[in-house]
Amino acid sequence: MPAVKVKRASSTVDMTAMCDVAFLLLTFFILTAQFRSQDAAAIETPSSISGIKVPDSDIMTIGLGRDGKVYFGTDNQQTRIATLENIAAAKGLTFTDKEKKDFGLMSNFGLPINQLKAYLSLSKEQQAKVKQPGIPTDSTGAGATNELKEWVYNSRKANNNLRIALKGDNLAKFPEFKNVLATLQAQNINKFNLITGTEAPPAGWKAD
């Protein structure tokens, strides 16, 4: 008697539901993502083997380029806008709602206060072509021409939880870095993080 062949069931799996979920997740991430604006300058940090990470939120970053120019930024859009409003009130300046919104989208900048309004009036394409001269500092940390102190003070006034991180270029000179330190020390700020690149630790090294 011949063997009866059992008809094999189809192994096809309906992927429609899975594709729908994938597209829903993709749409969600696109709509909720916050795109990072272009930095005012490229800064190549030195490397280190430190195991301490810079906090993810409430961060004020002071950058120092290889040419000695100083840059400033905070990580939150509302903090940036509130800081600008504090600066405007202190200096007797006015900024439109659009200028405030555009400033809130800037991750960092390196402009004197008197050039900021003109910069915000430019298109994104024009802004990208501007060579920012850096935020003015001085060796005393509290001089009349030192504008970094104004940004540090007014940003902490806008958000008292801000923690400070210094991001210096590997080729930056110490005198300029000393001016930044003097600005912080003039406001009794002696604790901050240093942003560095990562480096493989030597054999046997352990983080404290």
Secondary structure, 3 states (H helix, E strand, C coil): CCCCCCCCCCCCCCCHHHHHHHHHHHHHHHHHCCCCCCCCCCCCCCEECCCCCCCCCCEEEEEECCCCCEEEEECCHHHHHHHHHHHHHHHCCCCCHHHHHHHHCCCCECCCHHHHHHHHCCCHHHHHHCCCCCCCCCCCCCCCCCCHHHHHHHHHHHCCCCEEEEEECCCCCHHHHHHHHHHHHCCCCCCCEECCEECCCCCCCCCC
